[in-house]
Amino acid sequence: MSVAEKKVVMANYEGMFLLDSGKFAADHEGTIAHLIEILEKAGAEIVAHRPWQDGKLAYAIEGHMKGLHYLVYFTMPGKGMDVVTRSCHLSDIIIRQLVINQPQSLFDAMVAAIDPASEVVEPVAEVVAADTSDAVVAVDAVVAPDADVADADAAAVDDEV
C-alpha cells in the first residue's frame, strides 16, 4: 500500500471551547461561525454543537471575568488537532479549549443528548441501562464489603503465613 492509498481514519472528538462572552453577546452568529471555521479548516466534520454555560469564571483568564462554554462534537483525522490548537491560541474570541477523543458509544449518546434530531445507530437507553446495572453491582461490592468476607480473607492471610 502506497502513501497515497492510506485510508484516513476519522476520530470522534468532544470539544469544550471557552469563548469571550462579550463578543458572543454582540455577534452570536459570527462567533459561532469563527469557531466552526477553525474546526473545518483542520478537516473536522461538525456533528452537533450548542452553547453550554455562560457565567462568571472562578478566576480571571487573560483578563476575562466571564466566559461562555461552547460544546462541539465533531469527527476529524488526528493530524488536524495541531491546527485546531494553534488556531485557537491565535484567536481573540477563544479564551481556552479542551478537546478529548470519545469512544463511539459515548459520542453517539452525547450527540443524541444535545441534538435530539440526530439519528443514533443503536438505542442509547438500552446500552446505558446495561452498563449501569453492572457498575452498580461492582460499586456495591467495593463500597460495602461483607464483614464476614473481610474476616475470612484476614484468616486466610494468617493461615498462609
C-alpha positions, 0 to 999 in steps of 0.5 A: 500500500502506497502513501497515497492509498492510506485510508484516513481514519476519522476520530470522534472528538468532544470539544469544550471551547471557552469563548469571550462572552462579550463578543458572543453577546454582540455577534452570536452568529459570527462567533459561532461561525469563527469557531466552526471555521477553525474546526473545518479548516483542520478537516473536522466534520461538525456533528452537533454543537450548542452553547453550554454555560455562560457565567462568571469564571472562578478566576480571571483568564487573560483578563476575562471575568466571564466566559461562555462554554461552547460544546462541539462534537465533531469527527476529524483525522488526528493530524488536524488537532495541531491546527485546531490548537494553534488556531485557537491560541491565535484567536481573540474570541477563544479564551481556552479549549479542551478537546478529548477523543470519545469512544463511539458509544459515548459520542453517539449518546452525547450527540443524541443528548444535545441534538435530539434530531440526530439519528443514533445507530443503536438505542442509547437507553438500552446500552446505558441501562446495561452498563449501569446495572453492572457498575452498580453491582461492582460499586456495591461490592467495593463500597460495602464489603461483607464483614464476614468476607473481610474476616475470612480473607484476614484468616486466610492471610494468617493461615498462609503465613 
